[in-house]
Structure formats: structure tokens, C-alpha cells
Amino acid sequence: MVGKLCTDFGCVEFLFFSGNFTLPPAITAEEFGLKYAGINFGLLVTYTVVGTFLNAILTQNLTSMIGWGGMFGLFAGCSGIKIRLMYTQPHKTQNVTYGMYLLITIHHTPSADKRPPRNFYMLPSLEQQGKMCKTIGVRGFVVLFGSMLLHLTFGNGYTIGNMIPYIASYLRVMGSNSNTSASDLMWIQTMGNIGQGLFINLGGIMSSYIDPRISICIGSIIASVGITISYFAVHHSLALLAFTYGLLYGIGKGIAYMAPITICMTWFPQNRALITGLIVGSLGFGGFIFSPVQTQYINPNNIAPNEHGFFTDPQLINRVPNVFFLLGAILSSIQLIGYLLLSFDSSNTKYEETSTEIVKSTTETCQSFTPKQMLCHRQFYVLWVTFFLNVQLVTFINAMCKSVRITL
């Protein structure tokens, strides 16, 4: 009973974790400037590499000792430490979009000449909003929609919790290890996050110095190919599946992750946090869409697992590998549409002049930190530790929610 309550509470709490995905790119741009936002975000997001690796080790070794309830308590404690850490820092509620506010940590130099102007936290006037919309036009919103489609496909990574019971059941029946457990498959998500964390910096560099659409194209191809060839990997071993469905997919996702956000920030410089929220929100919405697709294909008759939380129905088991072909086809099609909708016109001087005028009239121009300068900034390490602690419970719930629920 306690375990079920912990699971339900954890899943409800997961609804409020969108900030874990929305805030890092937005804070990176706000705190350290937009010029090197892609590279700086890549350095900040290395917290996922360390955090998810530690999470997988703890889950695999401690679950049998303290149970699911103990694991929830352990990672919830990390979130409690994170909250305490947040409140030891100076906070300001800054308006970063029209009608949408984010509580973010911002360091301001106390000298009088560096203080924000009086209208720093004020909404743009209706006249300014109208001028901005006219300048952006339909094309800017088409670019935004294309970026949202791309991140929608990257949201497939958050369906791993739905796939783990099916993959574990397949490996137990058809694989070489009949003792494969759900916690063993935690390494698929871990390898995906490691790939994303290591290569998101490369995507940021490509977005900063060359056409961001190149990184989108390369990353999308790698991610879709990784999912598709998982059809062959699942026949072989868990290690190979972790490489294709985890690491390879994560590498592609990392390379292409920041580029859509970077492109949209050039179209909506006054709405960077809102735009980031909409794009990264599509990431979470991808899990909402693709999880039912996976379940409907693999288990259309809603066959219940056995008392150990694994499926044994032969027809269900045989459908597991084919779902990777289905997902690869769907994701690559959506990515192609999203890519075709993107445009990156840096020569739009009229737009740049108008947006710059509006930005200067409502907010202080942010200093852009180089990666070296950012690494010397105390605030970077505060943010890194904060998100490192926060990712523990997010990672655990995302991977284990379904496995925990069906075994209790």
C-alpha cells in the first residue's frame, strides 16, 4: 500500500517537473547571454551525464535492499536539498515573456551603473507588442511550429518508462538472460542521457558558428536511425540495445536539441523564455503522444502482466521488435516536416532593428559570457548542482513509473 502511494505521489509530482527541461536553456540565455547560449547550455547540461549515471547505479544496487518506496524517498530527498539550495541564492521574479513569469536566479552587479533600469521588469506596451508581431509575421510562427515538431520527436526519449516492461519481457523470453529485470534496463535511459549530455555541446558549437539547420539535419538522422536499428539490437543483447536505443538516439538528440531553440530566439528575442517553454514543452508532449502509440501497437488487447510484472503472451512478445521500425518511420517523417518549416534569415535587418529597439526599451542588454567566463562564474556551479539534484527523481520516475506500478 505504501509503495502504491509513493508511486502515485511520484507520478503526480512529475507533472510539475517541466521546469527541469524548460528552465536550463532559458536561464542559460538570460544569465550568460544569447551569443554563446548553445555552447554554454551544453556545458550546463553535463549534469545529466553525471546525474543519470549515478541514478542507474543506485537503482540497480539499492532497489532490492530498500524497495521502491525507499528509492522514491531517497530521490525525493535530493529534491528537498535542491529546494533548500535554491533559497540560499538571491531570487528575482523577472518578466521574461508576455504574461508569463519564471522564478529564476539572476546575479546582478550591485554598482549603480550596472543596475537594471526602472522598466526592466515591466511588460512591453501594447504598441510595442503589435509592432513586434507585425515584424515577425507568419513566417516566424511557422518557424516556431517547425521547432516544436522537432522537439516533439525528441520526446520519444521520455517513453522509456512505458517501453521497459515490454523490452524486459522480450529479453527474458527471447534473449540470453532470463533474469533480466526492469532496473537493468535503466541503463538504456542512462546511455541516452549520457549521449545527449556529451554531444549537446557539439550541437551548440554547430549552431553558433554554422547554420543551425545542419546540426538539426545530422542529429535527426542519427536519432531516427538509432531507433530504427534497435529492431536488430533487441534480438542480440541488452548492451547493444542500450547503444542504439539509448546512446545513439541520445547523441542525435543532443546534436539537434539546441538548434531549434537558437533559431526561434533570433525570431522572438523579447520572448526567449516563452519560446523555450513552448518548444521544450513539445518535448514532454511527445511522451504523451508516443506512449499510447507504443502500447496500442504492442498490447492492443490490454493483456495484463504476470505477478512479477512481466508479459508472457507470445503474440505480444513478437510485436516488441517491430515497434522500433514503426517509431523510426513516424519520427523521421515528423522531423522532415519540421526541418522543412525552419528558416534562418540572419539578413532580416528590418526585423533585427525593430526587435533590438523593443528589447532596449524594456530590458537591459545582457552581457554574453564566453564558455571560459561562464566556468569562472559562481552562478554556473549553483545552477549545475541544483539541476543535478533535481534530475535524480525525474530520471527515476521517468524510467521506472510503469514497472513499479504493475509490480505492486
Secondary structure as the mmCIF struct_conf table of DSSP 4:
data_model
#
loop_
_struct_conf.conf_type_id
_struct_conf.id
_struct_conf.beg_label_comp_id
_struct_conf.beg_label_asym_id
_struct_conf.beg_label_seq_id
_struct_conf.end_label_comp_id
_struct_conf.end_label_asym_id
_struct_conf.end_label_seq_id
HELX_RH_AL_P HELX_RH_AL_P1 VAL A 2 PHE A 14
TURN_TY1_P TURN_TY1_P1 LEU A 15 PHE A 16
TURN_TY1_P TURN_TY1_P2 SER A 18 SER A 18
HELX_RH_AL_P HELX_RH_AL_P2 GLY A 19 PHE A 32
BEND BEND1 LEU A 34 LEU A 34
TURN_TY1_P TURN_TY1_P3 LYS A 35 TYR A 36
HELX_RH_AL_P HELX_RH_AL_P3 ALA A 37 LEU A 44
TURN_TY1_P TURN_TY1_P4 VAL A 45 THR A 46
HELX_RH_AL_P HELX_RH_AL_P4 TYR A 47 MET A 86
TURN_TY1_P TURN_TY1_P5 TYR A 87 THR A 88
BEND BEND2 GLN A 89 GLN A 89
STRN STRN1 HIS A 91 THR A 97
TURN_TY1_P TURN_TY1_P6 TYR A 98 GLY A 99
STRN STRN2 MET A 100 THR A 105
BEND BEND3 SER A 111 SER A 111
HELX_RH_3T_P HELX_RH_3T_P1 ALA A 112 LYS A 114
BEND BEND4 ARG A 115 ARG A 115
HELX_LH_PP_P HELX_LH_PP_P1 PRO A 116 PRO A 117
TURN_TY1_P TURN_TY1_P7 ARG A 118 TYR A 121
BEND BEND5 MET A 122 MET A 122
HELX_LH_PP_P HELX_LH_PP_P2 LEU A 123 SER A 125
HELX_RH_AL_P HELX_RH_AL_P5 LEU A 126 PHE A 154
HELX_RH_3T_P HELX_RH_3T_P2 GLY A 155 THR A 159
HELX_RH_AL_P HELX_RH_AL_P6 ILE A 160 MET A 174
BEND BEND6 GLY A 175 SER A 176
TURN_TY1_P TURN_TY1_P8 SER A 178 ASN A 179
HELX_RH_3T_P HELX_RH_3T_P3 ALA A 182 LEU A 185
HELX_RH_AL_P HELX_RH_AL_P7 MET A 186 TYR A 209
BEND BEND7 ILE A 210 ILE A 210
HELX_RH_AL_P HELX_RH_AL_P8 PRO A 212 THR A 228
TURN_TY1_P TURN_TY1_P9 ILE A 229 ILE A 229
HELX_RH_AL_P HELX_RH_AL_P9 SER A 230 HIS A 236
HELX_RH_AL_P HELX_RH_AL_P10 LEU A 238 LEU A 241
HELX_RH_PI_P HELX_RH_PI_P1 ALA A 242 LEU A 248
HELX_RH_AL_P HELX_RH_AL_P11 TYR A 249 TRP A 267
HELX_RH_3T_P HELX_RH_3T_P4 PRO A 269 ASN A 271
HELX_RH_AL_P HELX_RH_AL_P12 ARG A 272 ILE A 298
TURN_TY1_P TURN_TY1_P10 PRO A 300 ASN A 301
HELX_LH_PP_P HELX_LH_PP_P3 ILE A 303 PRO A 305
TURN_TY1_P TURN_TY1_P11 GLU A 307 HIS A 308
BEND BEND8 GLY A 309 GLY A 309
HELX_RH_AL_P HELX_RH_AL_P13 PRO A 314 ARG A 319
TURN_TY1_P TURN_TY1_P12 VAL A 320 PRO A 321
HELX_RH_AL_P HELX_RH_AL_P14 ASN A 322 LEU A 341
TURN_TY1_P TURN_TY1_P13 SER A 346 SER A 347
HELX_RH_AL_P HELX_RH_AL_P15 THR A 349 THR A 362
BEND BEND9 THR A 363 THR A 363
HELX_LH_PP_P HELX_LH_PP_P4 GLU A 364 THR A 370
HELX_RH_AL_P HELX_RH_AL_P16 PRO A 371 LEU A 375
TURN_TY1_P TURN_TY1_P14 CYS A 376 CYS A 376
HELX_RH_AL_P HELX_RH_AL_P17 ARG A 378 THR A 407
#
